[in-house]
């Protein structure tokens, strides 16, 4: 765990926690390094994956025309918080095919190694 985070006074992390979870930073600040960020991902039964580290554009985004028809999108939706608490929503498309869906997360900067949680088969 980075020095001082556990004992950081409430509110002391301020916008930094948002940067580490959401990956966005103040326009004049350097974005957090990939190995500092919370990493989330999905793996569909057919092997397709999506992560929050290199998010794909939403279909309404002009860059979305560059997406392959079978590409999975994991994009942030609303979120917020403060101090040591933060909630973040995500939007996924397309819906996963039948079969198991795996949720994957890791946060190397906090010593959290990759954890994979499979859903029950549908």
N, C-alpha and C positions, 0 to 999 in steps of 0.2 A: 504494500500500500504506500502511495507517495507520502513522503514525510509531512506530518501535521494534519492530514485529512481527517483522521479519526477524531482528533481533538479540536478540530476547527470549530470556532464558536458558531452558533446558529446564525445563518445569514452571511458568514464570512466567505463561503465559497461563491456566493453571489451568482453571477452569470457564468462562472467557470463550470459549474455542474451542468448547466444547460448545454454548454459547448461540448462537454465530454459525452453526454448522452445523445444529443441531437446532431452533433457534428458541425453546427453553425457557430460562427463567431462574430463578434462586432466587426463591422465593415473595415475598420482601421486596425484590427488585430490579426495576428497570425492564427490560422485555424489550428485546432489541436492535431497532433501527430496521430496517425492511424493506430499506433500501438498504445496510445493513451485512451482511446475511445472505447465505449461499450460497443461490442460487436454482436449483431443479431442476424439470424439467417433462417431461411426455410429451405427444405429439400422435399420436393414432390416425389411421389412413388415412381414416376417415370424418369427421375434423375435430374430434372430441371431444378435450379437453385436461384435464390435471390438473397442479397444482403443489404444492410443499411450502410455499409462502408462505401460502396460505389453505387448509390441509388440510381435507379432508372427514372427517366422523366415520366410524369403522369400522362395518360393518353391525351389530355387537353393541352399539354405542353407542345409547342411546335417541334421540339426535338423528338417527340414520340413517333414521328414518321420514320425514324431510323430504327425502330424496334422491329424485330422479327415477329411474325404472327404468334409464335409459340413461346415468346420470351416472358418470363415472370417478372412482375414489377412489385417491389416492396417499397412503398413511399410513406414518409411521415405524414400524419394528419395532425390534428390539434394536440397540444400538450402544454404543460407549464408546471410551475412549482416554485419553491424557494427554500433556502437553507439546505437541509440534507434530504429533502423530499422532492420528487419530480415524477410526473406521469406523462407518458408519451403514447399517442395512438398511432396506428399504422394502417395503411390501406394496401390490399393485395389484389392483383388481377393477373391472369384469369383465376377462376376458382380451381382448386386442385382436382386432379383426376381421382377416380376411385383408388383406394389403397392407402397405405400409411403416409402420414405427413410428419416430417421431423422438424422440430424447433431446435435451433442451435444458438448458443450464446457463449461469449467469452469476454473477459475484461482483463487483459494481461497486466495493465498498470496497477490493478488492485489484487493481482495474484489469483484471479479466477480463471482457471483453465477451461478449455472448450467443454461444454456440457451439451449433450444431445438428448432430447426428450422426444421419443416417437409417440404419435397419437395412436389411438386404437384404430384398426382398419375399419373403413366405412363400407 
